[in-house]
């Protein structure tokens, strides 16, 4: 609260030099107001009306200076006004004999304040003015031009004042000199950093916690996300969903690739944002760094690939289905029963390979429809328990074959929710199939469901092979399969988790996981009730 108050007068500036000067003016003015008002009141009680009124007047002027600084935010005028008040006060104290006690405080604090507020060059001028005033008063006192019954200075006292004042001024000058050197060095480093950032091919923003906007960004970031950012449906992108905000709130890395901006040619550009929080030694977040890149070309290429895959898959699905039908029909006929064991194995192998090819082509078609928005979402009130039982029926044989233990934690009062039953069943089926496939024989798999207010939370856990930490950021990518798995299980397309992620996304839910290689994996996802 105190720090926020003494910064009042700097506006929204983050300039450290300006903030320091504002803090000095506010802090010292407040100290002066309290002390001068107190001593002024004491002097009035002691019948020293002149000194008391003068000190109270100076304290009121200091208060007025703080108010004007807050309104005008003009630190140059505010600092000059405060130094003038100090000169008036020290001059009055010299003339009235007050330098023998509390007046020494005001005398010796003037040089540091002058250099701190006005810098090395302008500080010389103010020190010169103060020395001229002190020497003039000394000469007038020593030559008895000024006769004041309250003054009892000796030449020795004056010399001590003058010598100590010059020493304090010299120390203050050295401090100001080294402070300006440090500020100049800091400014050079800041400019160098800004130059490096401005020449990067990606946009960079840096934001502090509780800050309404980034305190640092390069030119590319201002072009990509500095203006209006919107979603694919044309609506404005909510500020609370921007990567930097989410990284600061969630304390973890955030990746967003659904942001769009519009260029001068009125062409939409796709933006990917990756934000990461940076932590201090005590675990608190210092700031978050966001990197933004134009992925329009990547999206266009991806769209062309998806269209090609969609066309190719359509062309492949029909002959593959016919081959499967012919193989199954042949296996039901008399000729199949007359074949030898080796020949039967060949036919069964053809059928199994064909089935896997159909599954691959079907997955590719589903992904293509999801990515292009052509898939039909048919939400209806659905029982989660029913979907799970249907999915379990499909994986029961695999679990039994590998002698795997399945633990179910499904409350009886889970309400029906408005979802697409076919797509949601596929989520449970794929996750349970993966859990069984990538867990050794006699392993343990668990499925739990929780009602968490607005969403239904589902979690599938296994004690299988796990996912290497270095590969975990690729888990939801198309065709990804972990290095530790490929040497153990050769079968697999690497499309299942990507498909699940897309289904959860179109269902307006969230999906995530945690895994430790050699110990197992837990996937969880949420589905909104409405």
Phi and psi in degrees as a GROMACS rama.xvg file:
@    title "Ramachandran Plot"
@    xaxis  label "Phi"
@    yaxis  label "Psi"
@TYPE xy
-64.9858  -44.1072  UNK-2
-63.5097  -39.4777  UNK-3
-63.9472  -37.0496  UNK-4
-69.8779  -45.5377  UNK-5
-72.1413  -15.2571  UNK-6
-83.6728  -11.1004  UNK-7
-63.2517  119.932  UNK-8
128.216  -10.1553  UNK-9
-98.5382  -0.538748  UNK-10
66.5313  -140.965  UNK-11
-96.8419  11.9774  UNK-12
-68.1811  143.71  UNK-13
-108.781  12.4475  UNK-14
-66.1901  117.296  UNK-15
-63.3255  -34.1027  UNK-16
-66.4318  -46.2007  UNK-17
-63.3367  -44.4829  UNK-18
-60.7885  -39.2908  UNK-19
-65.2194  -42.9091  UNK-20
-66.5447  -41.1144  UNK-21
-63.2437  -42.8376  UNK-22
-63.0314  -39.2448  UNK-23
-64.9935  -47.1246  UNK-24
-60.9983  -47.9602  UNK-25
-65.4214  -46.2689  UNK-26
-64.7091  -49.6075  UNK-27
-69.928  -33.3296  UNK-28
-63.7965  -41.9739  UNK-29
-63.8886  -41.1786  UNK-30
-61.4271  -44.5982  UNK-31
-63.064  -40.4461  UNK-32
-60.8297  -47.1956  UNK-33
-64.1946  -51.4534  UNK-34
-65.782  -48.0564  UNK-35
-66.9892  -39.1053  UNK-36
-64.7975  -39.3964  UNK-37
-64.7193  -51.5816  UNK-38
-68.5825  -31.565  UNK-39
-63.928  -43.1236  UNK-40
-63.7926  -41.1186  UNK-41
-63.2413  -42.8224  UNK-42
-63.5149  -37.4914  UNK-43
-65.2056  -40.9673  UNK-44
-63.5002  -31.4202  UNK-45
-87.3176  14.1231  UNK-46
71.7403  10.9483  UNK-47
-92.54  77.1458  UNK-48
-65.0875  -42.882  UNK-49
-60.9627  -52.2047  UNK-50
-63.6911  -41.3692  UNK-51
-62.6033  -47.0663  UNK-52
-64.8949  -37.698  UNK-53
-63.9652  -46.2905  UNK-54
-65.8266  -39.3376  UNK-55
-65.3595  -38.6647  UNK-56
-62.883  -42.8561  UNK-57
-63.1991  -40.7259  UNK-58
-63.992  -37.8194  UNK-59
-68.6373  -37.8044  UNK-60
-65.2785  -36.7461  UNK-61
-64.1125  -39.2224  UNK-62
-64.2887  -42.3261  UNK-63
-61.3386  -35.8791  UNK-64
-64.3065  -41.003  UNK-65
-63.0962  -43.351  UNK-66
-62.6321  -43.9089  UNK-67
-66.1159  -36.1055  UNK-68
-64.0476  -41.0544  UNK-69
-65.2278  -34.0369  UNK-70
-80.8778  -46.3614  UNK-71
-91.7683  -24.7865  UNK-72
55.7247  32.6336  UNK-73
-101.363  95.6088  UNK-74
-71.2659  -28.5187  UNK-75
-62.9188  -49.2925  UNK-76
-67.7445  -40.0205  UNK-77
-64.2558  -42.7729  UNK-78
-69.2578  -39.1894  UNK-79
-64.9324  -40.3336  UNK-80
-64.2906  -40.5662  UNK-81
-66.0604  -40.5008  UNK-82
-65.9351  -36.972  UNK-83
-63.2573  -41.2719  UNK-84
-61.29  -38.7565  UNK-85
-67.8759  -38.1664  UNK-86
-63.5731  -42.6982  UNK-87
-60.6827  -43.2607  UNK-88
-66.5248  -46.7138  UNK-89
-66.0988  -37.1823  UNK-90
-63.4228  -43.4167  UNK-91
-62.2013  -43.2521  UNK-92
-66.3072  -36.5782  UNK-93
-63.2349  -41.0638  UNK-94
-74.7672  -25.8048  UNK-95
-101.076  0.162875  UNK-96
85.9007  8.50125  UNK-97
-77.1531  -8.12116  UNK-98
-69.2017  -8.96354  UNK-99
-76.105  -14.9406  UNK-100
-129.035  -109.758  UNK-101
-68.1806  -18.9904  UNK-102
-62.6721  -24.5202  UNK-103
-59.6502  -33.5407  UNK-104
-58.4701  -47.581  UNK-105
-70.0107  -34.2118  UNK-106
-65.1166  -46.5177  UNK-107
-84.7809  -12.6448  UNK-108
-90.4282  -10.8205  UNK-109
-65.501  -48.6901  UNK-110
-58.763  -47.8078  UNK-111
-60.0982  -39.0759  UNK-112
-67.0279  -40.7846  UNK-113
-60.9819  -46.9613  UNK-114
-71.1265  -36.6082  UNK-115
-68.1477  -36.0139  UNK-116
-87.7429  -33.4115  UNK-117
-111.07  -5.23956  UNK-118
83.6713  176.9  UNK-119
-64.7685  -43.9426  UNK-120
-74.4813  -55.2353  UNK-121
-69.4818  -26.1182  UNK-122
-60.7137  -35.9033  UNK-123
-55.6365  -43.505  UNK-124
-61.1834  -45.2851  UNK-125
-68.4078  -37.4996  UNK-126
-65.7423  -38.8716  UNK-127
-61.8641  -42.8558  UNK-128
-62.2211  -44.5027  UNK-129
-65.4781  -39.6851  UNK-130
-65.4488  -40.7472  UNK-131
-60.0391  -42.7099  UNK-132
-64.2578  -44.8474  UNK-133
-64.7081  -46.5835  UNK-134
-64.4079  -40.0064  UNK-135
-60.347  -45.7508  UNK-136
-64.4079  -39.9765  UNK-137
-60.0178  -46.2082  UNK-138
-62.1611  -44.6714  UNK-139
-62.704  -36.1102  UNK-140
-72.6932  -46.812  UNK-141
-64.7973  -37.257  UNK-142
-86.2443  4.24036  UNK-143
60.6235  22.103  UNK-144
-67.3482  -36.3007  UNK-145
-100.801  120.659  UNK-146
-108.821  115.262  UNK-147
-136.349  118.896  UNK-148
-63.8885  -18.4601  UNK-149
-82.3697  -14.7099  UNK-150
-91.5925  132.034  UNK-151
-134.226  34.6918  UNK-152
-74.1128  147.772  UNK-153
-109.55  162.19  UNK-154
-55.4044  -33.9797  UNK-155
-64.4257  -43.1249  UNK-156
-62.1723  -42.2399  UNK-157
-61.9894  -42.7932  UNK-158
-63.5876  -38.3342  UNK-159
-64.8386  -43.6403  UNK-160
-57.3841  -50.4488  UNK-161
-64.2226  -44.3922  UNK-162
-64.8038  -46.022  UNK-163
-66.2013  -35.6419  UNK-164
-65.5067  -41.3986  UNK-165
-65.7917  -39.7468  UNK-166
-62.7502  -44.8483  UNK-167
-62.4882  -40.4425  UNK-168
-63.4972  -39.8206  UNK-169
-64.4081  -44.2005  UNK-170
-62.8655  -42.3608  UNK-171
-63.4739  -37.9218  UNK-172
-63.5242  -44.4255  UNK-173
-62.2421  -40.6795  UNK-174
-61.7229  -46.145  UNK-175
-62.2581  -38.6915  UNK-176
-61.573  -51.052  UNK-177
-69.7789  -31.2942  UNK-178
-66.6891  -41.5827  UNK-179
-65.6804  -36.5049  UNK-180
-62.5139  -43.6713  UNK-181
-65.0008  -42.042  UNK-182
-64.0993  -39.925  UNK-183
-65.9748  -40.2496  UNK-184
-64.7432  -42.1801  UNK-185
-63.2198  -40.2739  UNK-186
-66.1812  -39.4732  UNK-187
-63.1692  -43.4391  UNK-188
-65.4859  -37.9654  UNK-189
-64.8967  -43.5079  UNK-190
-65.0072  -38.4968  UNK-191
-63.9274  -44.1763  UNK-192
-62.1143  -42.377  UNK-193
-64.3599  -38.9732  UNK-194
-63.1492  -43.1022  UNK-195
-62.5364  -45.5241  UNK-196
-62.851  -41.0955  UNK-197
-66.6904  -21.0216  UNK-198
-98.217  3.57165  UNK-199
-77.0237  147.173  UNK-200
-77.4274  -3.95074  UNK-201
-118.807  160.619  UNK-202
-83.6784  141.945  UNK-203
-131.766  130.082  UNK-204
-128.766  146.089  UNK-205
-128.407  128.185  UNK-206
-133.004  144.943  UNK-207
-96.0044  157.704  UNK-208
-58.7576  142.03  UNK-209
64.0261  16.7597  UNK-210
-97.3504  132.099  UNK-211
-70.2077  -21.0672  UNK-212
-148.639  161.39  UNK-213
-62.9105  141.825  UNK-214
-91.1065  -6.03222  UNK-215
-151.234  135.519  UNK-216
-157.047  154.541  UNK-217
-96.4952  177.72  UNK-218
-64.5883  -38.71  UNK-219
-63.314  -39.6778  UNK-220
-63.5502  -38.7554  UNK-221
-65.6861  -30.6735  UNK-222
-76.387  -39.0067  UNK-223
-80.1257  -50.3973  UNK-224
-127.403  9.93161  UNK-225
-76.8555  -18.5323  UNK-226
-112.807  -131.456  UNK-227
-83.6166  134.466  UNK-228
-123.551  135.821  UNK-229
-138.255  169.281  UNK-230
-89.0585  175.791  UNK-231
-67.1114  -23.5478  UNK-232
-84.5338  2.76584  UNK-233
93.5522  -9.5544  UNK-234
-77.901  154.777  UNK-235
-64.6585  141.46  UNK-236
-77.8924  120.865  UNK-237
-61.5306  136.02  UNK-238
-62.0974  -32.0871  UNK-239
-73.2638  -10.3084  UNK-240
-101.225  1.38645  UNK-241
-66.7656  146.683  UNK-242
-54.6653  -41.5057  UNK-243
-62.3068  -45.829  UNK-244
-61.8236  -45.3139  UNK-245
-65.7791  -37.5238  UNK-246
-64.9421  -39.1954  UNK-247
-69.8322  -34.9083  UNK-248
-78.6926  -43.3347  UNK-249
-86.8616  -15.5231  UNK-250
63.0989  29.9727  UNK-251
-146.844  169.377  UNK-252
-67.1372  135.446  UNK-253
-123.138  133.19  UNK-254
-122.741  125.899  UNK-255
-129.574  128.099  UNK-256
-128.204  23.9235  UNK-257
-112.902  21.6895  UNK-258
-95.7858  142.389  UNK-259
-128.329  149.12  UNK-260
-136.518  166.429  UNK-261
-118.607  129.051  UNK-262
-84.8551  179.236  UNK-263
-61.5009  -31.1293  UNK-264
-81.7938  12.2874  UNK-265
62.0672  33.0761  UNK-266
-106.796  134.341  UNK-267
-71.8469  137.078  UNK-268
-121.56  132.524  UNK-269
-85.285  135.366  UNK-270
-122.162  134.406  UNK-271
-107.375  130.994  UNK-272
-118.795  130.902  UNK-273
-124.679  118.239  UNK-274
-122.943  140.036  UNK-275
-134.584  130.508  UNK-276
-75.9146  146.901  UNK-277
-112.595  126.069  UNK-278
-103.09  147.813  UNK-279
-85.1747  -178.884  UNK-280
-65.6073  -28.6595  UNK-281
-89.4633  6.64909  UNK-282
90.229  -5.35895  UNK-283
-80.8789  153.727  UNK-284
-80.7376  123.774  UNK-285
-81.1251  -48.521  UNK-286
-167.501  173.998  UNK-287
-124.335  140.265  UNK-288
-108.962  128.339  UNK-289
-116.656  134.079  UNK-290
-116.66  128.295  UNK-291
-123.963  134.042  UNK-292
-135.473  150.293  UNK-293
-81.5901  115.151  UNK-294
-113.183  26.1654  UNK-295
-60.1955  -46.3354  UNK-296
-62.5541  -41.5028  UNK-297
-61.2163  -42.1844  UNK-298
-64.7661  -40.6296  UNK-299
-65.8574  -42.6344  UNK-300
-64.3765  -41.7687  UNK-301
-62.4186  -37.9222  UNK-302
-65.0854  -42.1901  UNK-303
-64.4555  -39.6997  UNK-304
-63.0782  -43.0207  UNK-305
-63.3653  -40.1484  UNK-306
-65.5948  -40.682  UNK-307
-63.9399  -45.6037  UNK-308
-61.1152  -40.0261  UNK-309
-62.6751  -45.8778  UNK-310
-64.9477  -47.5531  UNK-311
-62.4307  -40.3502  UNK-312
-64.9419  -40.7604  UNK-313
-60.461  -42.2025  UNK-314
-68.7074  -31.6013  UNK-315
-81.2596  -32.1885  UNK-316
-62.2201  -40.8027  UNK-317
-63.3024  -53.213  UNK-318
-63.6908  -34.9295  UNK-319
-64.5726  -40.4207  UNK-320
-64.9173  -39.36  UNK-321
-65.7732  -40.4252  UNK-322
-62.1544  -43.9065  UNK-323
-62.1199  -42.7434  UNK-324
-64.4093  -42.2235  UNK-325
-64.8054  -41.0675  UNK-326
-64.173  -43.5501  UNK-327
-65.8416  -38.6476  UNK-328
-66.1577  -40.7313  UNK-329
-63.4805  -39.3827  UNK-330
-68.283  -17.048  UNK-331
-91.1965  -11.929  UNK-332
-85.709  174.683  UNK-333
-70.6437  -33.2238  UNK-334
-61.6777  -35.3155  UNK-335
-64.3868  -41.4482  UNK-336
-68.1993  -20.9668  UNK-337
-87.3021  -6.42148  UNK-338
-76.5427  157.829  UNK-339
-77.7745  171.63  UNK-340
-61.3488  -43.0671  UNK-341
-63.092  -41.2554  UNK-342
-66.3525  -39.107  UNK-343
-62.7464  -39.6512  UNK-344
-62.9719  -36.7319  UNK-345
-64.7683  -44.7009  UNK-346
-62.9999  -44.6238  UNK-347
-63.9863  -37.3686  UNK-348
-64.9267  -41.3822  UNK-349
-60.2706  -43.755  UNK-350
-63.7487  -44.1385  UNK-351
-65.0591  -44.6123  UNK-352
-62.3279  -41.5149  UNK-353
-62.629  -40.5024  UNK-354
-62.8111  -42.7849  UNK-355
-64.9047  -37.1888  UNK-356
-64.5853  -39.7862  UNK-357
-64.5276  -41.8403  UNK-358
-60.7891  -42.1486  UNK-359
-63.9852  -47.7126  UNK-360
-63.5256  -39.8268  UNK-361
-63.4553  -41.8142  UNK-362
-62.964  -42.2952  UNK-363
-62.2985  -40.6367  UNK-364
-65.7968  -42.4112  UNK-365
-61.5068  -44.4978  UNK-366
-63.0687  -42.3603  UNK-367
-61.3393  -41.6718  UNK-368
-67.1116  -41.2674  UNK-369
-62.9531  -46.0521  UNK-370
-68.0978  -32.9346  UNK-371
-89.0806  -6.4888  UNK-372
78.3498  14.2727  UNK-373
-89.0756  -8.99261  UNK-374
-75.2035  139.575  UNK-375
-88.6692  122.452  UNK-376
-96.508  120.234  UNK-377
-117.892  79.7187  UNK-378
-71.0955  140.202  UNK-379
-155.959  157.312  UNK-380
-60.8955  121.275  UNK-381
-134.481  143.378  UNK-382
-87.0774  119.38  UNK-383
-61.2147  -39.5442  UNK-384
-60.5309  -41.0934  UNK-385
-63.7323  -43.5595  UNK-386
-60.8292  -41.8087  UNK-387
-65.3614  -41.8086  UNK-388
-63.9529  -37.1132  UNK-389
-65.736  -42.5711  UNK-390
-66.0627  -38.933  UNK-391
-65.2289  -33.4383  UNK-392
-61.616  -33.0813  UNK-393
-78.3149  -24.2122  UNK-394
-106.136  0.0184905  UNK-395
-58.297  -44.1006  UNK-396
-64.7155  -37.8757  UNK-397
-66.1625  -41.5866  UNK-398
-63.3471  -42.6405  UNK-399
-66.691  -39.7535  UNK-400
-62.7368  -38.2603  UNK-401
-95.3204  5.50377  UNK-402
52.9331  45.0389  UNK-403
-93.3272  142.02  UNK-404
-88.6929  131.694  UNK-405
-115.2  124.586  UNK-406
-111.251  125.539  UNK-407
-110.455  132.517  UNK-408
-126.566  81.5239  UNK-409
-120.732  109.035  UNK-410
-61.4953  151.869  UNK-411
-76.1521  -21.5247  UNK-412
-99.1957  22.2034  UNK-413
-66.824  121.81  UNK-414
-75.254  159.683  UNK-415
-70.6742  144.09  UNK-416
-127.622  161.359  UNK-417
-88.3666  93.3575  UNK-418
-139.288  168.619  UNK-419
-83.9315  111.307  UNK-420
-63.6347  -36.3923  UNK-421
-66.1071  -47.1762  UNK-422
-67.5071  -41.709  UNK-423
-66.522  -38.309  UNK-424
-59.1153  -36.12  UNK-425
-65.729  -34.3073  UNK-426
-61.402  -51.8454  UNK-427
-63.4467  -41.2565  UNK-428
-63.6627  -45.69  UNK-429
-64.6341  -43.4072  UNK-430
-68.168  -40.1143  UNK-431
-68.2083  -38.7767  UNK-432
-63.1136  -44.9564  UNK-433
-61.9174  -43.8647  UNK-434
-59.499  -40.9939  UNK-435
-71.5062  -42.9759  UNK-436
-63.9505  -40.0832  UNK-437
-101.746  23.9504  UNK-438
-121.504  131.61  UNK-439
-62.8414  166.454  UNK-440
-57.3973  144.479  UNK-441
65.8774  19.9055  UNK-442
-81.0476  178.397  UNK-443
-121.304  134.958  UNK-444
-127.942  138.16  UNK-445
-130.905  146.176  UNK-446
-130.297  123.219  UNK-447
-126.517  146.618  UNK-448
-125.826  137.29  UNK-449
-135.258  142.037  UNK-450
-92.4365  111.973  UNK-451
-113.396  48.1144  UNK-452
83.2713  -96.0745  UNK-453
-84.2062  -13.8836  UNK-454
-133.771  159.507  UNK-455
-102.329  124.848  UNK-456
-102.944  123.492  UNK-457
-119.191  139.208  UNK-458
-138.856  127.346  UNK-459
-116.149  119.677  UNK-460
-121.292  142.535  UNK-461
-138.404  165.757  UNK-462
-112.755  42.0788  UNK-463
-87.0074  -146.879  UNK-464
-71.0918  -26.9088  UNK-465
76.9727  174.053  UNK-466
-117.631  127.987  UNK-467
-57.3149  141.502  UNK-468
-58.7978  -36.9519  UNK-469
-69.9626  -15.9341  UNK-470
-103.847  -0.548649  UNK-471
-68.6639  -24.6354  UNK-472
-78.694  -3.51615  UNK-473
-106.682  0.772979  UNK-474
-55.8748  -40.2658  UNK-475
-94.2709  14.796  UNK-476
-85.5619  151.918  UNK-477
-64.5436  138.487  UNK-478
66.3375  14.4378  UNK-479
-81.9382  134.693  UNK-480
-139.608  134.467  UNK-481
-62.411  144.979  UNK-482
-61.5675  -36.0052  UNK-483
-71.5104  -16.6316  UNK-484
-93.3857  -36.1555  UNK-485
-60.0385  -31.5764  UNK-486
-78.9741  -16.792  UNK-487
-98.6159  -45.9878  UNK-488
-125.407  111.477  UNK-489
-79.6823  -27.2175  UNK-490
-75.9503  147.449  UNK-491
138.526  144.317  UNK-492
-101.684  -22.4512  UNK-493
77.8631  18.3458  UNK-494
-105.811  -17.5833  UNK-495
-59.2294  -50.6279  UNK-496
-69.2003  -35.3257  UNK-497
-63.0967  -42.9982  UNK-498
-62.963  -42.7093  UNK-499
-59.7817  -45.6012  UNK-500
-59.1142  -42.5374  UNK-501
-67.0125  -38.2502  UNK-502
-65.4907  -44.6392  UNK-503
-61.6971  -38.6206  UNK-504
-64.006  -47.4764  UNK-505
-70.4258  -19.9324  UNK-506
-86.0427  2.64577  UNK-507
64.1426  33.3739  UNK-508
-108.981  -171.205  UNK-509
-132.77  148.84  UNK-510
-138.094  143.654  UNK-511
-158.694  178.868  UNK-512
-158.755  166.507  UNK-513
-141.546  145  UNK-514
-153.142  151.422  UNK-515
-135.999  121.588  UNK-516
-57.7906  130.178  UNK-517
86.297  -8.24373  UNK-518
-121.112  -20.704  UNK-519
129.443  179.824  UNK-520
-141.027  147.473  UNK-521
-130.428  119.142  UNK-522
-105.053  138.14  UNK-523
-138.007  151.377  UNK-524
-148.226  157.683  UNK-525
-119.163  149.07  UNK-526
-130.86  127.694  UNK-527
-67.0521  147.253  UNK-528
-73.0649  -27.5357  UNK-529
